[in-house]
Amino acid sequence: MLYHFHEVNRALINPLVNWSGAAAQMLASADNWFARVPGMGRMAAGYELFYRLGKDYEKPEFGISHVTAHGREAAVVEERVLETPFCDLVHFRRLSDDPVALAELRADPVVLVVAPLSGHHATLLRDTVSTLLREHDVYVTDWIDARMVPLAHGGFGLDDYVALMRRFMRHLGAADLHVMSVCQPTVPVLAAVSLMASAGEATPRSLVLMGGPIDARKCPTRVNDLATTKPFSWFQTNVVFDVPPNYPGKGRKVYPGFLQHAGFVAMNPSRHFSAHWDFYRDLLRGDLEDAAAHRRFYDEYNAVLDMPAEFYLDTIRVVFQEHLLPRGRWRVAGEPVRPGDIRDTALLTIEGELDDISGLGQTRAAHELCSGIDPARRHHIEVAGAGHYGIFSGRRWRERVYQEVRGFIRGEG
C-alpha cells in the first residue's frame, strides 16, 4: 500500500507544487513591476525551492545533437535500433556531409555502453556517451521504467538481463564490438560474455568494467552493508510494492523509484541539504549561473525509475548476499557462468579511489576470474581522487579515464 499512499499524497500536493512554480516564475520576472517590491525576491526563491522539492521529475533527454569528431562537427541522431519491453538499444548515429569525415566516422570502433539499471535513467551517462562519440560509434542500453511495462510482458529477472545482453551483443556483431559496462551491469555483462565463450560463440573484442560489484565481499561499502545486514525476506517485505492502477504496469511488483531516491539522499543527507540551501541563496543573490547548474544536476539526479522486483531481488541474493559469481556457483538458466572460459576478449577494469558504492577491489576481482585471458591483455586503472561518478562523468573522466579507455579499445589490450 505504500506505493498507493505515495501516489495519493502526490496527487494532493501537486496543485500546491504547481502553483508555487507559477508564483516563482511570476515573481522573478523582470517584466513584472510587483517583482521589484522589497521582499518579493525572497518570496520567489522560497516558492521555487518548494516547487523543485515537490515536483515530479520526468526522464531527461540525452540532448546530444552534435559532436566534434576527428576535428570536424558532426550531427548526432538518436535511433532505437531494437525495442524490447524492458530496454531499448539506442544508437547515436553521427552524420556528416563531408565524404572524408563520414569515412572516418564509419571506421571508428563500435562501442556498446551498458547503462546501470539501478534507479537512474541511462541519461546519467550523458557525459560518458558524448565523450566517446568523439572517436567511437556508440550504442546505449536505455532502460524502461518498470511501472510503464504492462504485466502481459511477464517478469524480468537477472537471468533475463543476461540473456538480453547476449542478444544485444549478437545483434551488433560481437566479434567487432567493444563493450563498456558501468556500475551494476558489470556482473550480468561479464556473465553474458562468459556464457558466450563457453558456448563457443564469438565474444567482444574488448570488455571495460567500471566501478561494479564483481566481488562485493572486497572492501564493502554502505551499499554492501545494507544488503548483508538485512535478511532476504526483509527486502521482499519492505521495498517491493505493486504498481498502482494509474500506470500501464498496474499490479507489477517493483522496487519503486521514489524509495530508491530516498535511499540515495539518505546516504549523504547533509550534502543535499547544503546544496538546496546554496540554491536558495544563489537565487537571492541573483547568481543565475550557479542556480542553473543546481537545476541541471537535480533534474537528472531526481529523475528515477521503478526496477522490476525480480531483477532487484535476484541482484540482492546473487551479487550481494551469496556472491555466486566470485565463488563459481552462479548458474544462469541452468548454465554455469565460467569467466575463465573467456579467451579472445581483452579486459580493462576501472575503479575510483574514493568510490563509496563499489569499493576498491570489487571490480578488479574480474582479473582473477578471467584467468583464460592473456595477462598482457588484462589491465586495471585506479583513478586517484575519483568517487563513483568521477570515473565515468566529469573532468577526471574526460581528461584522464577516457584517454586510457580510448587507447585500450584501439590497442585491444
C-alpha positions in Angstrom: 0.0 0.0 0.0 3.0 2.4 0.4 3.1 3.0 -3.4 -0.6 3.7 -3.5 -0.2 6.1 -0.5 2.6 7.9 -2.3 0.5 8.4 -5.4 -2.4 9.8 -3.3 -0.1 12.1 -1.5 1.5 13.2 -4.8 -2.0 13.9 -6.3 -2.9 16.0 -3.2 0.2 18.1 -3.1 0.6 18.6 -6.9 -1.7 21.6 -7.2 0.2 23.5 -4.5 3.6 22.5 -6.0 2.5 23.7 -9.5 1.1 26.9 -8.0 4.4 27.5 -6.3 6.3 27.0 -9.6 4.0 29.5 -11.4 4.3 32.0 -8.5 8.1 31.8 -8.5 8.2 32.4 -12.2 5.9 35.4 -12.0 7.7 37.0 -9.1 11.1 36.5 -10.7 10.0 38.0 -14.0 11.8 41.3 -14.8 8.6 42.4 -16.7 6.5 42.2 -13.6 6.6 45.5 -11.6 5.4 43.6 -8.5 8.7 41.7 -8.6 10.5 44.9 -7.6 8.7 45.3 -4.4 11.0 44.7 -1.4 10.9 41.1 -0.2 9.5 39.6 -3.4 12.9 38.2 -4.3 13.0 36.2 -1.1 9.4 35.0 -1.6 10.2 34.0 -5.2 13.2 32.0 -4.1 11.2 30.2 -1.4 8.5 29.3 -3.9 11.0 27.9 -6.4 12.7 25.9 -3.8 9.4 24.4 -2.6 8.5 23.7 -6.3 11.7 21.9 -7.0 11.5 19.8 -3.8 7.9 18.7 -4.6 7.7 18.5 -8.4 7.7 15.3 -10.5 10.9 14.7 -12.4 10.5 13.2 -15.9 13.1 11.2 -17.7 15.6 13.7 -19.1 16.7 13.8 -22.7 20.3 12.9 -23.8 20.2 16.1 -25.8 23.3 15.3 -27.8 22.6 16.9 -31.2 26.2 17.4 -32.4 29.7 16.4 -31.5 33.2 17.3 -32.6 34.6 14.1 -34.1 38.1 13.9 -35.6 38.3 17.7 -35.5 35.1 18.2 -37.5 31.5 18.9 -36.5 29.1 16.0 -36.9 25.4 15.9 -36.3 24.1 13.2 -33.9 20.7 11.5 -34.3 19.3 9.0 -31.7 17.9 5.8 -33.3 16.2 3.0 -31.5 17.5 0.0 -33.3 16.0 -2.7 -31.0 13.0 -2.2 -28.8 12.1 -4.7 -26.0 9.6 -4.4 -23.2 12.2 -3.6 -20.6 15.1 -2.0 -22.5 15.7 -0.3 -25.9 19.0 -0.4 -27.7 19.8 3.2 -28.8 22.3 4.2 -31.5 23.8 7.6 -31.5 24.4 7.9 -35.3 26.9 10.6 -36.3 26.3 12.2 -39.7 28.3 14.5 -42.0 28.1 15.9 -45.5 31.8 15.6 -45.9 32.7 12.3 -47.5 36.1 12.2 -45.9 34.7 12.9 -42.4 31.9 10.3 -43.0 34.5 7.7 -43.9 36.4 8.4 -40.7 33.2 8.1 -38.6 32.3 4.8 -40.2 35.8 3.4 -39.4 35.5 4.2 -35.7 35.2 1.2 -33.2 31.7 0.2 -32.3 31.1 0.5 -28.5 28.1 -0.8 -26.6 27.7 1.2 -23.3 25.6 -0.8 -20.8 23.9 1.7 -18.5 23.0 0.6 -15.0 19.5 -0.5 -14.1 19.8 0.9 -10.6 17.4 3.8 -10.1 18.5 6.5 -12.5 17.9 6.7 -16.2 20.6 5.9 -18.8 20.9 9.7 -19.4 23.1 9.7 -16.2 25.8 8.6 -18.7 25.3 11.6 -21.0 28.9 12.8 -20.4 30.2 9.2 -21.0 28.4 9.0 -24.3 29.2 12.5 -25.6 32.9 12.0 -24.9 33.0 8.6 -26.5 31.3 9.9 -29.6 34.4 11.9 -30.5 36.0 8.7 -31.8 33.6 5.9 -31.4 30.3 4.6 -32.9 28.2 4.4 -29.7 25.2 2.3 -28.7 23.5 2.5 -25.3 21.1 0.4 -23.3 18.1 2.6 -22.5 16.1 1.0 -19.6 12.3 1.3 -19.4 10.6 2.4 -16.2 9.0 -0.9 -15.0 5.8 0.9 -14.0 5.3 1.6 -17.7 5.6 -2.1 -18.7 2.2 -4.0 -18.8 2.0 -7.2 -16.8 1.4 -9.1 -20.0 5.1 -8.8 -20.8 5.9 -11.1 -17.9 8.7 -10.6 -15.3 12.3 -9.6 -15.8 15.0 -11.2 -13.6 18.7 -11.3 -13.5 18.7 -14.3 -15.9 16.6 -12.2 -18.4 19.1 -9.3 -18.1 22.0 -11.6 -19.0 20.0 -13.0 -22.0 19.2 -9.5 -23.2 22.9 -8.5 -23.1 23.7 -11.6 -25.2 21.0 -10.6 -27.7 22.3 -7.0 -28.0 25.9 -8.2 -28.5 24.9 -10.7 -31.1 22.8 -8.0 -32.9 25.7 -5.6 -33.1 28.2 -8.4 -34.1 30.2 -9.4 -31.0 33.4 -10.2 -32.9 33.8 -6.5 -33.8 32.3 -5.0 -30.7 33.7 -3.3 -27.7 31.6 -3.3 -24.5 31.7 -0.8 -21.7 29.7 -1.7 -18.6 29.2 1.0 -15.9 28.5 0.0 -12.2 25.7 -2.5 -11.6 25.7 -4.2 -15.1 29.3 -5.3 -14.8 28.1 -8.5 -13.2 25.4 -9.6 -15.8 27.6 -8.3 -18.7 30.6 -10.5 -17.5 28.1 -13.4 -17.2 26.8 -12.8 -20.7 30.3 -12.8 -22.2 31.3 -15.9 -20.1 28.3 -17.8 -21.4 29.0 -16.8 -25.0 32.6 -18.0 -24.6 31.5 -21.3 -23.0 29.1 -21.9 -25.9 31.8 -21.3 -28.5 30.3 -18.1 -29.7 32.2 -15.0 -30.8 32.9 -12.7 -27.9 33.5 -8.9 -27.9 37.0 -7.7 -28.8 37.3 -5.8 -25.5 35.4 -5.5 -22.2 35.6 -2.4 -20.0 34.2 -2.9 -16.5 33.8 0.3 -14.5 33.0 0.5 -10.7 30.9 -2.6 -10.4 30.4 -5.3 -7.7 32.1 -8.2 -9.3 33.1 -9.4 -5.8 31.1 -7.4 -3.3 33.0 -9.1 -0.4 36.0 -6.9 -1.0 36.2 -3.5 0.7 32.4 -3.5 1.5 30.6 -0.1 1.4 27.4 1.1 3.0 25.6 -0.3 0.0 27.1 -3.8 0.6 26.4 -3.5 4.4 22.7 -2.8 3.8 22.4 -5.9 1.6 24.2 -8.2 4.0 22.8 -7.0 7.4 19.2 -7.5 6.3 17.7 -10.9 5.6 16.5 -11.6 2.1 12.9 -11.7 3.4 13.3 -8.1 4.6 13.8 -6.9 1.0 10.8 -8.9 -0.2 8.6 -7.3 2.5 9.9 -3.8 2.8 10.9 -2.5 -0.6 8.8 -4.4 -3.1 5.4 -3.0 -3.9 2.7 -3.3 -6.6 2.4 -0.5 -9.2 -0.8 1.5 -8.7 -3.6 1.3 -11.2 -2.9 4.7 -12.8 0.1 3.3 -14.7 0.3 0.8 -17.6 2.3 -1.6 -15.4 -0.5 -1.8 -12.8 -0.1 -4.8 -10.5 3.6 -5.3 -11.4 5.9 -5.8 -8.5 8.7 -3.2 -8.4 11.2 -1.6 -6.3 9.8 2.0 -6.6 11.9 4.8 -7.8 10.8 7.1 -5.0 12.2 4.6 -2.4 15.4 4.4 -4.3 15.7 8.1 -4.4 15.1 8.3 -0.7 18.0 5.8 -0.3 20.3 7.9 -2.4 19.6 11.0 -0.3 19.9 9.1 2.9 23.5 8.1 2.1 24.6 11.8 2.4 21.7 14.0 3.6 23.8 16.9 4.8 25.3 17.3 1.3 21.8 17.5 -0.3 20.6 19.9 2.4 23.5 22.2 1.8 23.0 22.0 -2.0 19.4 23.2 -1.7 20.3 25.9 0.8 23.0 27.1 -1.5 20.5 27.1 -4.4 18.1 29.3 -2.3 21.0 31.7 -1.5 22.1 31.8 -5.2 18.5 32.8 -6.1 18.6 35.6 -3.5 22.0 36.9 -4.8 20.9 36.7 -8.4 23.7 34.1 -9.1 21.9 32.7 -12.1 24.8 30.5 -13.4 25.1 28.5 -10.1 21.4 28.3 -9.8 21.1 26.9 -13.3 23.9 24.3 -12.5 21.9 23.2 -9.5 18.8 22.7 -11.6 20.7 20.7 -14.2 22.2 18.4 -11.7 19.0 17.7 -9.7 16.8 17.4 -12.9 19.0 14.4 -13.6 19.5 13.2 -10.0 15.8 13.3 -9.0 14.6 11.6 -12.2 14.3 7.9 -11.1 12.6 4.8 -12.5 11.0 1.7 -10.9 13.0 -1.5 -11.1 11.4 -4.9 -11.7 11.2 -6.7 -8.4 12.5 -10.0 -9.8 15.7 -8.3 -11.0 16.2 -6.4 -7.8 15.7 -9.3 -5.6 17.9 -11.6 -7.8 20.7 -9.0 -7.6 20.5 -8.8 -3.8 20.7 -12.6 -3.5 23.2 -13.5 -6.2 25.5 -10.5 -6.1 25.4 -9.1 -2.5 24.4 -12.0 -0.2 25.5 -15.2 -1.8 28.4 -13.9 -4.0 27.7 -16.6 -6.5 29.9 -15.2 -9.3 33.2 -15.0 -7.5 32.5 -18.3 -5.7 32.0 -20.0 -9.1 28.5 -21.1 -8.1 26.3 -19.0 -10.4 24.1 -20.7 -13.0 22.1 -18.7 -15.5 19.1 -20.5 -17.0 20.8 -23.7 -15.8 24.1 -22.9 -17.5 27.3 -22.4 -15.3 28.9 -19.0 -15.5 32.6 -19.6 -16.1 34.6 -16.3 -16.8 37.7 -18.5 -17.1 36.4 -19.6 -20.5 36.8 -16.2 -22.0 39.9 -16.2 -24.2 39.5 -13.7 -27.1 38.3 -10.6 -25.2 40.7 -8.0 -23.8 39.8 -6.8 -20.3 40.1 -3.4 -18.6 38.8 -2.7 -15.1 38.4 0.8 -13.7 37.9 1.8 -10.1 37.7 5.2 -8.2 40.0 5.6 -5.2 37.1 7.2 -3.2 34.2 5.1 -4.6 31.7 4.7 -1.8 29.3 2.5 -3.8 31.6 -0.2 -5.2 34.7 -0.4 -3.0 38.3 -0.8 -4.2 39.0 -4.4 -5.4 35.4 -5.2 -6.2 35.8 -4.6 -9.9 39.4 -5.6 -10.1 38.3 -9.1 -8.9 37.3 -9.8 -12.5 41.0 -10.4 -13.4 41.2 -13.4 -11.1 38.0 -14.8 -12.5 39.0 -14.2 -16.2 42.1 -16.4 -15.9 41.8 -17.5 -19.5 42.7 -14.1 -20.9 46.3 -13.5 -21.6 47.7 -11.3 -18.8 49.2 -9.0 -21.4 45.6 -8.2 -22.5 44.3 -7.5 -19.0 44.7 -4.0 -17.5 43.5 -2.2 -14.4 43.2 1.6 -13.6 42.7 3.1 -10.2 41.6 6.7 -10.6 43.2 8.9 -7.8 40.7 11.2 -6.1 37.7 9.9 -8.0 34.5 8.8 -6.4 31.9 6.5 -8.1 30.6 9.0 -10.6 34.0 10.5 -11.3 35.2 7.5 -13.2 32.6 7.9 -16.0 31.5 11.6 -15.7 33.2 14.9 -15.2 36.7 16.3 -15.6 38.6 13.2 -14.5 36.6 11.0 -16.9 37.1 13.4 -19.8 40.8 14.3 -19.2 42.2 11.0 -17.8 40.0 8.0 -17.9 38.7 8.5 -21.4 42.3 8.6 -22.8 43.0 5.3 -21.1 39.8 3.7 -22.5 40.4 5.1 -26.0 43.9 3.7 -26.1 42.8 0.3 -24.7 40.0 -0.1 -27.2 42.3 0.8 -30.1 45.0 -1.4 -28.8 42.6 -4.2 -27.7 44.7 -4.8 -24.6 
